[in-house]
Amino acid sequence: MKILVAIAFVLILASLGSALFFMMRDKGRTNRTVNALALRVGLSVLLFLLLLIAYRLGWIQPTGIIY
């Protein structure tokens, strides 16, 4: 499970980086920046749902850290 979460974070950061690259390169002439940011939002939602499902199935447990 830790590997899946780490891969998801790397993909989210890569999508954010590609959006920055497209924004600087295209100067707003294409929709590549919007597509990269939409992909990042989709990956973030997918990661959140994956964590919720993993918790419900008992694959991950809370650590018990108290603030």
N, C-alpha and C positions, 0 to 999 in steps of 0.2 A: 504494500500500500504506500509506503514511503517513497518508493521509486516512482509510482504513478503520479503522486503529488509533485515530486521534484520535476518530472518530465513536463507536467502541466504548467508549472511555474516557468520553466525555461521556454516553453512555447508561447506563453503569455508575454514574456519579456521580449522574445524574438519578434512577435507581432507588433509590439509597441515600438521596437527599434526600427522595423521596416516602415511603420507609419511615419516616424520621424524622417527617415531617409527619403521616402516618397514626397513628404511635405517640402523638404528642402530642394529636392531635385525637380519636381514638377511645377512648383510655384502655384498650385491651385488649378492647373489646367486639366487634370484628370481626376477620376474618382478613386485612385488607388489608395490614397490616404484614408478615405472614408471606409473603403473595404477592409483595410488592415485594422482599423479601429473597431469595426463591427465584428471582425474575427476575434479580436482581443476580448470584447464584451461577451461574445458567445462562448469562448474558452473559459472565461471567468465564471460564467453561470454554470457551465458544464462541470467545472471543478467543484463549485459549491454544492451542486446536486449530488455529485459523486461522494463528497464527504458526508452529506446527510444520509445517503443510502448506506454507506459503509458503517456509519454509526448505528443506524437502525438494524442492520444485519449482524452487528456485533463484531465487525472486522476491526474496528478501532474503538478504543476506550478513552474516557476522559482521564487526564493525568492527576486530577485532584489538587492542582495548584490553586491556592487561595490568595487573593489579592492582598 
